[in-house]
C-alpha cells in the first residue's frame, strides 16, 4: 500500500473536456476584484523573472491549470514545459501553445523528470489546497529535486485579519493557511532558502509569492 498522502480533489480539477477548461479560463477572473488580483499576480511573477531568468532557460509550470502564466514565460523567452495531473488541462495547453511549449500529464508529488532538470520551477496556487504539512513538504522536496536553482511558489499565510475576513464572508473551507513560522521551517527543511516574498494584497488577501533558491 502506498505511503503517499491522498491527493485532494482540488489538486486535479474535475475538468472532463477541453471545452470545460476553455470555459473556466474565460470565467475564472471575470469579476473586477478577481481581475485585479490576477493582474497583480502576473505583474509580480513578471518582475521576479526579470531578476532571475535569461533567454532559453528552462521552466516547469506544475500544475499549469489553464496556463495563466504561459504567455509571461514566453515573453521572457523561456523554454517552457507545462504539466498537470488533469489530462484535459494538458490537452488544452497543447491546443493553445503546441508550437512554443511542451505539455504532459504529471503528478507534482512524483515529477517525472531527473534531478536538476529545470532552471526554474513554478508552482502557483496549489499549496493552499494542501491540508497537511506533510503534503506541502513532499511537494517542496520534489520541486527542490528537479530544479537546478530557483523555485517560484505561492502559499496562503495566516493572519488574524485574513481569518476574520473568511469567517465573516463565510468562504468555503477549501483553502488551508499556514503560518510564517511553519512555512519558514518547511522551506528550510526542504533545502531551500527564501530569497524574497511578496504579498499579493497584504491587507486584503492571504496569498503570498515566494522566490526560493536551492540551498543544498
C-alpha positions in Angstrom: 0.0 0.0 0.0 1.4 3.4 -0.9 2.6 5.8 1.8 1.9 8.8 -0.4 -0.5 11.4 1.0 -4.0 11.3 -0.5 -4.5 13.8 -3.3 -7.1 16.4 -2.5 -9.8 16.6 -5.2 -8.9 20.2 -5.7 -5.4 19.3 -6.9 -6.8 17.7 -10.0 -9.8 19.7 -11.1 -12.7 17.7 -12.5 -12.4 19.0 -16.0 -13.8 16.3 -18.2 -13.2 18.0 -21.6 -11.1 20.6 -23.3 -14.2 22.8 -23.6 -14.7 22.8 -19.8 -11.1 24.1 -19.4 -11.7 26.7 -22.0 -14.9 27.9 -20.2 -13.1 28.0 -16.9 -10.3 30.1 -18.4 -12.8 32.6 -19.6 -14.8 32.8 -16.4 -12.2 32.4 -13.6 -11.2 36.1 -13.3 -14.2 37.7 -14.9 -15.2 39.8 -11.8 -13.3 43.1 -11.2 -11.8 42.1 -7.9 -10.5 38.9 -9.3 -9.1 40.5 -12.4 -7.2 43.0 -10.3 -5.7 40.1 -8.2 -4.8 38.2 -11.3 -3.2 41.2 -12.9 -1.2 41.9 -9.7 0.0 38.3 -9.6 1.1 38.3 -13.2 3.0 41.6 -12.7 4.8 40.2 -9.7 5.8 37.0 -11.5 7.0 39.0 -14.4 9.1 41.2 -12.1 10.6 38.1 -10.4 11.5 36.6 -13.7 13.2 39.8 -14.8 15.6 39.4 -11.9 16.5 35.6 -12.3 15.9 34.5 -15.9 17.7 34.7 -19.1 16.6 33.6 -22.7 16.3 29.9 -23.3 16.5 28.9 -19.6 14.1 26.1 -18.8 11.0 26.4 -16.7 8.5 23.8 -15.5 5.0 25.1 -14.6 3.3 22.4 -12.4 0.3 22.3 -12.1 -0.3 24.5 -15.1 -4.1 24.6 -14.9 -5.4 26.6 -17.9 -2.0 28.3 -18.3 -2.5 31.7 -17.0 1.3 32.4 -16.9 2.4 30.7 -20.1 2.4 33.9 -22.1 4.5 35.7 -19.4 7.1 32.9 -19.6 7.2 33.1 -23.4 7.7 36.8 -23.2 10.9 36.1 -21.2 12.0 33.7 -24.0 12.0 30.8 -21.6 11.9 27.1 -22.7 8.5 26.2 -21.2 7.2 22.8 -20.1 3.7 22.7 -18.8 2.5 19.8 -16.6 -0.8 19.0 -14.9 -2.5 16.0 -13.3 -5.6 16.7 -15.3 -5.5 15.3 -18.9 -7.7 18.0 -20.3 -5.7 20.8 -18.9 -2.7 19.3 -20.7 -4.7 18.9 -23.9 -5.8 22.5 -23.7 -2.2 23.6 -23.3 -1.3 21.6 -26.4 -4.1 23.3 -28.3 -3.1 26.7 -27.2 0.7 26.5 -27.2 1.8 23.4 -29.1 4.4 25.2 -31.1 6.1 27.0 -28.3 5.7 24.9 -25.2 5.8 21.2 -24.2 2.9 19.8 -22.2 2.5 16.5 -20.3 0.4 14.8 -17.6 2.4 14.8 -14.3 1.8 14.5 -10.6 3.6 17.1 -8.5 4.2 14.5 -5.8 6.2 12.5 -8.3 7.5 14.8 -11.0 8.6 12.5 -14.0 12.0 14.3 -14.6 15.5 13.6 -13.4 17.2 15.6 -10.7 18.2 19.2 -11.7 16.2 19.1 -14.9 15.0 22.8 -14.9 16.5 26.2 -14.2 13.2 27.4 -12.7 10.2 25.5 -11.2 6.9 27.4 -11.0 4.2 26.1 -8.5 1.3 28.5 -8.2 -2.0 28.4 -6.2 -1.6 24.8 -5.3 -0.1 24.7 -1.8 -3.2 26.4 -0.2 -5.2 23.2 -1.1 -2.9 21.1 1.0 -4.4 20.5 4.4 -1.4 18.8 6.0 2.2 20.0 6.4 3.4 16.7 5.1 1.8 17.4 1.7 3.5 20.7 1.4 6.8 19.3 2.5 6.6 16.4 -0.1 5.8 18.9 -2.8 8.7 21.2 -1.8 11.1 18.2 -1.8 10.1 17.3 -5.3 10.4 20.9 -6.5 13.9 21.1 -5.0 14.9 17.8 -6.6 14.1 18.8 -10.2 15.2 22.4 -10.1 18.8 23.5 -10.6 18.5 26.7 -8.7 15.1 28.6 -8.5 11.5 27.9 -7.5 8.7 30.4 -7.6 5.9 29.2 -5.3 2.8 30.7 -3.7 1.1 29.9 -0.4 -1.6 31.3 1.9 -0.2 32.8 5.1 -2.4 33.1 8.1 -3.0 36.4 9.7 -5.8 37.3 12.2 -7.3 39.8 9.6 -7.5 37.2 6.8 -9.0 34.6 9.2 -11.7 37.1 10.4 -12.4 38.1 6.8 -13.0 34.5 5.7 -15.3 33.9 8.7 -17.4 37.0 8.0 -17.9 36.3 4.4 -18.3 32.5 5.0 -15.8 31.3 2.5 -15.9 27.5 1.8 -13.1 25.6 3.6 -11.2 24.7 0.5 -8.3 26.9 1.4 -5.8 26.0 4.2 -3.5 28.6 5.5 -0.2 28.1 7.2 1.8 30.4 9.4 5.1 32.3 8.7 6.9 30.2 11.3 5.7 26.8 10.0 6.2 27.8 6.3 9.7 29.1 7.0 10.6 25.8 8.7 9.2 23.8 5.8 11.2 25.8 3.3 14.5 25.2 5.2 13.7 21.5 5.8 13.2 21.1 2.0 16.6 22.6 1.3 15.5 26.0 0.1 16.4 29.5 1.1 13.7 32.1 0.8 15.3 35.0 -1.2 12.3 37.3 -1.1 8.5 37.3 -0.8 5.6 39.5 -1.8 2.0 39.8 -0.6 -0.4 39.9 -3.5 -2.6 42.4 -1.5 -1.2 42.5 2.0 -4.3 43.5 4.0 -7.0 42.0 1.7 -5.6 38.7 0.6 -3.6 35.9 2.3 -1.9 34.9 -0.9 1.9 35.3 -0.8 4.5 34.7 -3.5 8.0 33.4 -2.7 11.2 33.2 -4.6 13.1 30.2 -3.3 16.8 29.3 -4.0 18.1 25.8 -3.8 20.5 25.8 -0.9 21.8 22.2 -0.7 
